[in-house]
Amino acid sequence: LRAGGKSVGPPLVVPVDDPPLNARPDLDAAYGRQLERLTRVRRAVADAATSRKRLELEAGQLEQHLVKLDEQIRNALETGRGGLAEQAGERRRAAEERLAEMRRMHTGMQAEEERMTMASFRLQDKVSAFRTRIEALKTAWAAAEAAAEAAWAEAVIDDASADAEGASSAADSARDAAPPGPARTSLELSELRPGVPGSA
């Protein structure tokens, strides 16, 4: 078949080669993109936590302002300054409305932060699982490449061994068919020589 070459037609079975590394999907790059997404989600969670803490700080300052307004109202009423007490009361109502709005915002921000935190945890689990699959695929590819190299080396050795055995058999056949060697020829010639005088 090897000597015939293309004249025997296309092969019925062709080897399936392992795809080269540059033809495989770049899993490390995909993992890097997943890490970037995870980093963005974590940054968003951190930003949400910062905004929530800032809102808590502002709400605490507003609560302290309400305490001061209560003192102003009480002092104004004690001193008989009703107009000042009424103005302080209006300011207090506006501050209370603002504080109520901040508390609603705080509740929504806290819920959003918790949702983003859970999403970050889920994404972290998926990224970790993806990394594990990448390592498993790399190990499988390395094992397949090693097996292919071993099979190729074994085939080369088998071919070389077959050639060596063929050469050895040919040498044995040639030795058996060769004319007698010098030792045999000298023995036969000695048998044809006349005997020594006086020998029986």
Solvent accessible surface area in square Angstrom, and as a share of the most:
residue,aa,sasa,rsa
1,L,176,0.88
2,R,217,0.79
3,A,111,0.86
4,G,32,0.31
5,G,37,0.36
6,K,198,0.84
7,S,99,0.64
8,V,86,0.49
9,G,32,0.30
10,P,119,0.75
11,P,93,0.59
12,L,181,0.90
13,V,129,0.74
14,V,92,0.53
15,P,115,0.72
16,V,143,0.82
17,D,115,0.59
18,D,55,0.29
19,P,66,0.41
20,P,82,0.52
21,L,128,0.64
22,N,141,0.72
23,A,69,0.53
24,R,23,0.08
25,P,90,0.57
26,D,96,0.50
27,L,25,0.12
28,D,71,0.37
29,A,40,0.31
30,A,20,0.16
31,Y,44,0.17
32,G,27,0.26
33,R,123,0.45
34,Q,55,0.24
35,L,71,0.35
36,E,100,0.45
37,R,103,0.38
38,L,4,0.02
39,T,65,0.38
40,R,132,0.48
41,V,43,0.25
42,R,123,0.45
43,R,135,0.49
44,A,38,0.30
45,V,25,0.15
46,A,55,0.43
47,D,81,0.42
48,A,19,0.14
49,A,19,0.15
50,T,68,0.40
51,S,40,0.26
52,R,41,0.15
53,K,120,0.51
54,R,131,0.48
55,L,14,0.07
56,E,71,0.32
57,L,113,0.56
58,E,69,0.31
59,A,16,0.13
60,G,28,0.27
61,Q,103,0.46
62,L,15,0.08
63,E,70,0.32
64,Q,119,0.53
65,H,66,0.29
66,L,17,0.08
67,V,87,0.50
68,K,123,0.52
69,L,0,0.00
70,D,47,0.24
71,E,78,0.35
72,Q,77,0.34
73,I,34,0.17
74,R,124,0.45
75,N,78,0.40
76,A,1,0.01
77,L,114,0.57
78,E,127,0.57
79,T,88,0.51
80,G,65,0.62
81,R,127,0.46
82,G,44,0.43
83,G,46,0.44
84,L,81,0.40
85,A,7,0.06
86,E,112,0.50
87,Q,110,0.49
88,A,2,0.02
89,G,12,0.11
90,E,89,0.40
91,R,120,0.44
92,R,67,0.25
93,R,138,0.50
94,A,60,0.47
95,A,9,0.07
96,E,66,0.30
97,E,124,0.56
98,R,145,0.53
99,L,9,0.04
100,A,40,0.31
101,E,75,0.34
102,M,11,0.05
103,R,132,0.48
104,R,147,0.54
105,M,90,0.40
106,H,42,0.19
107,T,92,0.53
108,G,42,0.41
109,M,48,0.21
110,Q,76,0.34
111,A,56,0.44
112,E,70,0.31
113,E,23,0.10
114,E,102,0.46
115,R,140,0.51
116,M,32,0.14
117,T,37,0.21
118,M,105,0.47
119,A,28,0.22
120,S,9,0.06
121,F,118,0.49
122,R,134,0.49
123,L,36,0.18
124,Q,57,0.25
125,D,94,0.48
126,K,135,0.57
127,V,4,0.02
128,S,52,0.34
129,A,43,0.33
130,F,47,0.20
131,R,81,0.30
132,T,91,0.53
133,R,135,0.49
134,I,1,0.01
135,E,76,0.34
136,A,61,0.47
137,L,80,0.40
138,K,78,0.33
139,T,92,0.54
140,A,56,0.43
141,W,61,0.22
142,A,58,0.45
143,A,60,0.47
144,A,47,0.36
145,E,63,0.28
146,A,63,0.49
147,A,61,0.48
148,A,56,0.43
149,E,113,0.51
150,A,61,0.48
151,A,60,0.46
152,W,167,0.59
153,A,42,0.32
154,E,108,0.49
155,A,51,0.40
156,V,68,0.39
157,I,109,0.55
158,D,82,0.42
159,D,69,0.36
160,A,57,0.45
161,S,52,0.33
162,A,60,0.47
163,D,104,0.54
164,A,61,0.47
165,E,118,0.53
166,G,42,0.40
167,A,65,0.51
168,S,62,0.40
169,S,68,0.44
170,A,63,0.49
171,A,53,0.41
172,D,61,0.31
173,S,72,0.46
174,A,64,0.50
175,R,156,0.57
176,D,118,0.61
177,A,90,0.70
178,A,58,0.45
179,P,112,0.71
180,P,75,0.47
181,G,38,0.36
182,P,120,0.76
183,A,83,0.64
184,R,147,0.54
185,T,60,0.35
186,S,65,0.42
187,L,112,0.56
188,E,83,0.37
189,L,99,0.49
190,S,49,0.32
191,E,127,0.57
192,L,147,0.73
193,R,173,0.63
194,P,126,0.79
195,G,65,0.63
196,V,111,0.64
197,P,129,0.81
198,G,91,0.87
199,S,67,0.43
200,A,155,1.20
